[in-house]
Amino acid sequence: MEEIESKAIFGRRLKRFREESGYTQSILANILGVERSTYTYYETGKTTPAIFDLMRLCRQIGRASCR
């Protein structure tokens, strides 16, 4: 149960960071080389990106860490 909740929290934070940075899901999906639907899964907590992709996302949206 905690894992599901953690993924949901991560997804909400990722969405907030993306919106604050002015990116669309499509743009970030393109940067990561994934389908927009896959990126949507990140924000809805259905799945999480690989650590390498997470680091790339954080750099792209201007965060030292995705807290």
Secondary structure as UniProt FT lines:
FT   HELIX           2..21
FT   HELIX           25..32
FT   HELIX           36..44
FT   HELIX           51..60
FT   TURN            61..62
//
